[in-house]
């Protein structure tokens, strides 16, 4: 009786685990898209409600229609802003806007930090920002990081690296590590591959990765056995 009960419990556990493995990625994807869509709706909903009140007080007031129009309106606004800033006049106007922001004490710090972080994430290969591995949280345990810039020690001139180490599943929070360049392991991962690994907890990613420095961390060959 007890053996049958244990088998039944193990079968139930395996079934629940299989369900979690199946539903887990879909649930995480749902949470991410729900958050993004919610932010798009919140950004465009005031304008849609204003249009519904002033111009179209009838059919535009439908509850199910307003969120959809809010998303479309926000995406259209983002597209227009992107197109305008890609032009020469738009870049000059945006540069003037950034110069104004940099004069505001608290806003300048936040805006500059976020802008540098996004530039690092969106940087193309070969621009200095790249995906690396560092010993974190303790030596011998590697974490994915983004090398955002290089600098040098004021005392010895030793080259240093500024590495942003994002938290898995929730990359909106991260740790900034300053460490010697020789302790940084460069990889051939793209930003997209690295972010996929971080967002999925390592479930999605390449089959191979550069884990050790070239010429280091190798297992020493065994000496040949003595012959009688």
C-alpha contacts under 8 A as a table, 3 or more apart, distances in Angstrom:
res1	aa1	res2	aa2	distance
1	X	4	X	5.21
1	X	5	X	6.27
2	X	5	X	5.02
2	X	6	X	6.21
3	X	6	X	5.13
3	X	7	X	6.24
4	X	7	X	5.11
4	X	8	X	6.15
5	X	8	X	5.05
5	X	9	X	6.16
6	X	9	X	5.06
6	X	10	X	6.14
7	X	10	X	5.12
7	X	11	X	6.09
8	X	11	X	5.05
8	X	12	X	6.18
9	X	12	X	5.06
9	X	13	X	6.15
10	X	13	X	5.01
10	X	14	X	6.13
11	X	14	X	5.15
11	X	15	X	6.19
12	X	15	X	5.09
12	X	16	X	6.16
13	X	16	X	5.13
13	X	17	X	6.07
14	X	17	X	5.07
14	X	18	X	6.07
15	X	18	X	5.06
15	X	19	X	6.17
16	X	19	X	4.98
16	X	20	X	6.21
17	X	20	X	5.03
17	X	21	X	6.18
18	X	21	X	5.11
18	X	22	X	6.15
19	X	22	X	5.05
19	X	23	X	5.93
19	X	24	X	7.98
20	X	23	X	5.20
20	X	24	X	5.25
21	X	24	X	5.39
21	X	25	X	7.32
22	X	25	X	6.90
22	X	26	X	7.56
23	X	26	X	5.26
23	X	27	X	5.97
24	X	27	X	5.09
24	X	28	X	6.22
25	X	28	X	5.16
25	X	29	X	6.09
25	X	200	X	7.79
26	X	29	X	5.07
26	X	30	X	6.03
27	X	30	X	4.95
27	X	31	X	6.20
28	X	31	X	5.09
28	X	32	X	6.28
29	X	32	X	5.21
29	X	33	X	6.19
30	X	33	X	5.29
30	X	34	X	5.85
31	X	34	X	5.06
31	X	35	X	6.12
32	X	35	X	5.22
32	X	36	X	6.29
33	X	36	X	5.03
33	X	37	X	5.90
34	X	37	X	5.19
34	X	38	X	5.85
35	X	38	X	5.07
35	X	39	X	6.24
36	X	39	X	5.22
36	X	40	X	6.27
37	X	40	X	5.01
37	X	41	X	6.06
37	X	71	X	7.04
38	X	41	X	5.09
38	X	42	X	6.15
39	X	42	X	5.09
39	X	43	X	6.17
40	X	43	X	5.17
40	X	44	X	6.33
40	X	70	X	6.93
40	X	71	X	5.19
40	X	74	X	6.03
40	X	75	X	7.73
41	X	44	X	5.37
41	X	45	X	5.57
41	X	67	X	5.55
41	X	68	X	7.61
41	X	70	X	5.08
41	X	71	X	5.17
41	X	74	X	7.65
42	X	45	X	5.42
42	X	46	X	7.53
42	X	70	X	7.63
43	X	46	X	7.23
43	X	70	X	7.32
43	X	74	X	6.52
44	X	47	X	5.68
44	X	48	X	6.46
44	X	69	X	7.81
44	X	70	X	4.23
44	X	71	X	6.34
44	X	73	X	5.96
44	X	74	X	5.23
45	X	48	X	5.05
45	X	49	X	6.04
45	X	66	X	6.87
45	X	67	X	6.59
45	X	69	X	7.91
45	X	70	X	4.88
46	X	49	X	5.14
46	X	50	X	6.17
47	X	50	X	5.06
47	X	51	X	6.26
47	X	70	X	7.66
48	X	51	X	5.09
48	X	52	X	6.08
48	X	66	X	6.42
48	X	69	X	6.90
48	X	70	X	6.07
49	X	52	X	4.94
49	X	53	X	6.14
49	X	61	X	7.51
49	X	66	X	7.36
50	X	53	X	5.14
50	X	54	X	6.10
51	X	54	X	5.23
51	X	55	X	5.36
51	X	56	X	6.41
52	X	55	X	5.83
52	X	56	X	4.68
52	X	57	X	4.97
52	X	58	X	7.45
52	X	60	X	5.19
52	X	61	X	5.63
53	X	56	X	6.34
53	X	57	X	5.03
53	X	61	X	7.75
54	X	57	X	6.56
56	X	59	X	6.70
56	X	60	X	5.67
56	X	61	X	7.59
57	X	60	X	6.32
57	X	61	X	6.14
58	X	61	X	5.79
58	X	62	X	7.85
59	X	62	X	5.84
60	X	65	X	6.79
60	X	66	X	6.84
61	X	65	X	7.49
61	X	66	X	6.92
62	X	65	X	5.43
62	X	66	X	6.53
63	X	66	X	5.67
63	X	67	X	7.45
64	X	67	X	6.34
64	X	68	X	7.21
65	X	68	X	5.43
65	X	69	X	6.28
66	X	69	X	5.18
66	X	70	X	6.00
67	X	70	X	4.92
67	X	71	X	6.29
68	X	71	X	5.29
68	X	72	X	6.39
69	X	72	X	5.03
69	X	73	X	5.92
70	X	73	X	5.07
70	X	74	X	6.13
71	X	74	X	5.22
71	X	75	X	6.19
72	X	75	X	5.18
72	X	76	X	6.06
73	X	76	X	5.05
73	X	77	X	6.15
74	X	77	X	5.01
74	X	78	X	6.21
75	X	78	X	5.06
75	X	79	X	6.15
76	X	79	X	5.04
76	X	80	X	6.17
77	X	80	X	5.12
77	X	81	X	6.13
78	X	81	X	5.12
78	X	82	X	6.09
79	X	82	X	5.10
79	X	83	X	6.14
80	X	83	X	5.12
80	X	84	X	6.05
81	X	84	X	5.17
81	X	85	X	6.07
82	X	85	X	5.31
82	X	86	X	6.23
83	X	86	X	5.23
83	X	87	X	6.86
84	X	87	X	5.50
84	X	89	X	7.81
84	X	90	X	4.95
84	X	91	X	7.66
85	X	88	X	7.45
85	X	89	X	7.61
85	X	90	X	4.18
85	X	91	X	4.85
85	X	93	X	7.94
85	X	94	X	6.64
86	X	90	X	6.38
86	X	91	X	6.31
87	X	90	X	5.03
87	X	91	X	6.05
88	X	91	X	5.15
88	X	92	X	6.28
89	X	92	X	5.13
89	X	93	X	6.18
90	X	93	X	5.08
90	X	94	X	6.00
91	X	94	X	5.02
91	X	95	X	5.95
92	X	95	X	5.00
92	X	96	X	6.26
93	X	96	X	5.08
93	X	97	X	6.23
94	X	97	X	4.88
94	X	98	X	6.15
95	X	98	X	5.09
95	X	99	X	6.16
96	X	99	X	5.00
96	X	100	X	6.36
97	X	100	X	5.17
97	X	101	X	6.38
98	X	101	X	4.95
98	X	102	X	6.15
99	X	102	X	5.14
99	X	103	X	6.74
100	X	103	X	5.42
100	X	104	X	7.16
101	X	104	X	5.44
101	X	107	X	6.62
101	X	108	X	5.63
101	X	111	X	7.82
102	X	105	X	7.42
102	X	107	X	7.37
102	X	108	X	4.49
102	X	109	X	7.83
102	X	112	X	7.83
103	X	108	X	6.61
104	X	107	X	5.52
104	X	108	X	5.50
105	X	108	X	5.71
105	X	109	X	7.10
106	X	109	X	5.59
106	X	110	X	6.71
107	X	110	X	5.31
107	X	111	X	5.87
108	X	111	X	5.25
108	X	112	X	5.82
109	X	112	X	5.39
109	X	113	X	6.13
110	X	113	X	5.31
110	X	114	X	6.20
111	X	114	X	5.26
111	X	115	X	5.97
112	X	115	X	5.08
112	X	116	X	6.08
113	X	116	X	5.25
113	X	117	X	6.19
114	X	117	X	5.06
114	X	118	X	6.20
115	X	118	X	5.22
115	X	119	X	6.10
116	X	119	X	5.03
116	X	120	X	6.10
117	X	120	X	5.10
117	X	121	X	6.30
118	X	121	X	5.04
118	X	122	X	6.07
119	X	122	X	5.17
119	X	123	X	5.77
120	X	123	X	5.18
120	X	129	X	6.00
120	X	146	X	7.78
120	X	148	X	5.97
121	X	146	X	7.89
121	X	191	X	6.69
122	X	191	X	7.54
123	X	127	X	6.55
123	X	129	X	6.43
124	X	127	X	6.00
124	X	129	X	7.79
125	X	128	X	7.55
125	X	129	X	7.33
125	X	130	X	6.86
125	X	190	X	7.54
126	X	129	X	7.31
126	X	130	X	7.71
127	X	130	X	7.96
128	X	147	X	7.66
128	X	148	X	7.17
128	X	149	X	6.74
129	X	146	X	6.69
129	X	147	X	5.24
129	X	148	X	4.90
129	X	149	X	6.58
130	X	146	X	5.69
130	X	147	X	5.34
130	X	148	X	7.24
130	X	186	X	7.66
130	X	187	X	7.95
130	X	190	X	7.66
130	X	191	X	7.45
131	X	144	X	7.05
131	X	145	X	5.89
131	X	146	X	4.78
131	X	147	X	6.24
131	X	186	X	6.61
131	X	187	X	6.00
131	X	188	X	7.35
131	X	189	X	6.07
131	X	190	X	6.83
131	X	191	X	6.69
131	X	194	X	7.05
132	X	144	X	5.98
132	X	145	X	5.25
132	X	146	X	5.96
132	X	147	X	6.46
132	X	184	X	6.48
132	X	185	X	5.43
132	X	186	X	4.53
132	X	187	X	5.39
133	X	142	X	5.87
133	X	143	X	5.47
133	X	144	X	4.85
133	X	145	X	5.80
133	X	184	X	6.09
133	X	185	X	4.99
133	X	186	X	6.49
133	X	187	X	7.22
133	X	211	X	7.33
134	X	142	X	5.34
134	X	143	X	5.52
134	X	144	X	6.76
134	X	145	X	6.85
134	X	183	X	6.69
134	X	184	X	5.42
134	X	185	X	6.45
135	X	138	X	5.92
135	X	139	X	4.98
135	X	140	X	6.03
135	X	141	X	5.44
135	X	142	X	4.71
135	X	143	X	6.37
135	X	183	X	7.67
136	X	139	X	6.43
136	X	140	X	7.90
136	X	141	X	5.78
136	X	142	X	5.65
136	X	143	X	5.58
137	X	141	X	6.75
137	X	142	X	7.89
137	X	143	X	7.78
138	X	141	X	5.83
139	X	142	X	7.76
143	X	165	X	7.06
144	X	165	X	6.26
144	X	166	X	7.52
144	X	194	X	7.31
144	X	198	X	7.89
145	X	163	X	5.80
145	X	164	X	5.30
145	X	165	X	4.30
145	X	166	X	6.66
146	X	163	X	5.31
146	X	164	X	5.06
146	X	165	X	6.51
147	X	150	X	7.80
147	X	161	X	6.72
147	X	162	X	5.85
147	X	163	X	4.39
147	X	164	X	6.44
148	X	161	X	7.83
148	X	162	X	5.82
148	X	163	X	5.90
148	X	164	X	6.93
149	X	161	X	6.22
149	X	162	X	5.47
149	X	163	X	7.56
150	X	159	X	7.10
150	X	160	X	5.76
150	X	161	X	4.59
150	X	162	X	6.06
151	X	159	X	5.95
151	X	160	X	5.13
151	X	161	X	6.19
151	X	162	X	7.57
152	X	157	X	5.30
152	X	158	X	5.38
152	X	159	X	4.40
152	X	160	X	5.16
153	X	156	X	5.61
153	X	157	X	4.69
153	X	158	X	5.07
153	X	159	X	6.41
153	X	160	X	6.70
154	X	157	X	5.70
158	X	180	X	7.35
159	X	180	X	6.17
159	X	181	X	5.91
160	X	178	X	6.65
160	X	179	X	5.55
160	X	180	X	4.41
160	X	181	X	5.11
161	X	177	X	7.91
161	X	178	X	5.65
161	X	179	X	5.53
161	X	180	X	6.01
161	X	181	X	5.51
161	X	184	X	7.72
162	X	176	X	6.91
162	X	177	X	5.82
162	X	178	X	4.79
162	X	179	X	6.91
163	X	176	X	5.80
163	X	177	X	5.12
163	X	178	X	6.42
163	X	179	X	7.92
164	X	174	X	6.56
164	X	175	X	5.79
164	X	176	X	4.63
164	X	177	X	6.28
165	X	174	X	5.38
165	X	175	X	5.04
165	X	176	X	6.20
165	X	177	X	7.28
166	X	170	X	7.68
166	X	171	X	4.86
166	X	172	X	7.23
166	X	173	X	6.17
166	X	174	X	4.07
166	X	175	X	6.37
166	X	198	X	7.50
167	X	170	X	5.54
167	X	171	X	4.86
167	X	172	X	7.50
167	X	173	X	6.05
167	X	174	X	5.44
167	X	175	X	7.89
167	X	198	X	7.18
168	X	171	X	5.98
168	X	198	X	4.68
168	X	199	X	5.95
168	X	200	X	7.45
168	X	201	X	5.58
169	X	198	X	5.90
169	X	199	X	4.38
169	X	200	X	6.02
169	X	201	X	5.91
170	X	173	X	6.52
170	X	198	X	7.95
170	X	199	X	6.79
171	X	174	X	6.41
171	X	198	X	7.04
171	X	199	X	7.07
179	X	183	X	6.90
179	X	184	X	7.77
180	X	183	X	5.62
180	X	184	X	7.18
181	X	184	X	5.30
182	X	185	X	7.69
185	X	210	X	7.59
185	X	211	X	7.17
185	X	212	X	6.58
185	X	213	X	5.83
186	X	210	X	7.30
186	X	213	X	7.96
187	X	209	X	6.82
187	X	210	X	5.30
187	X	211	X	7.80
188	X	209	X	7.51
188	X	210	X	7.26
189	X	193	X	6.01
189	X	194	X	6.26
189	X	209	X	7.66
190	X	193	X	5.21
190	X	194	X	6.22
191	X	194	X	5.14
191	X	195	X	6.08
192	X	195	X	5.23
192	X	196	X	6.11
193	X	196	X	5.09
193	X	197	X	6.30
193	X	205	X	6.03
193	X	206	X	7.44
194	X	197	X	5.17
194	X	198	X	6.25
194	X	205	X	7.50
195	X	198	X	4.98
195	X	199	X	5.93
196	X	199	X	5.21
196	X	200	X	6.05
196	X	202	X	7.63
196	X	204	X	6.02
196	X	205	X	6.57
197	X	200	X	5.36
197	X	201	X	5.74
197	X	202	X	4.29
197	X	203	X	6.46
197	X	204	X	5.34
197	X	205	X	5.39
198	X	201	X	5.25
198	X	202	X	6.15
199	X	202	X	7.67
200	X	203	X	5.39
200	X	204	X	6.12
201	X	204	X	7.74
202	X	205	X	6.41
206	X	209	X	7.07
210	X	213	X	7.74
212	X	216	X	6.61
212	X	217	X	6.20
213	X	216	X	5.35
213	X	217	X	7.11
215	X	218	X	7.04
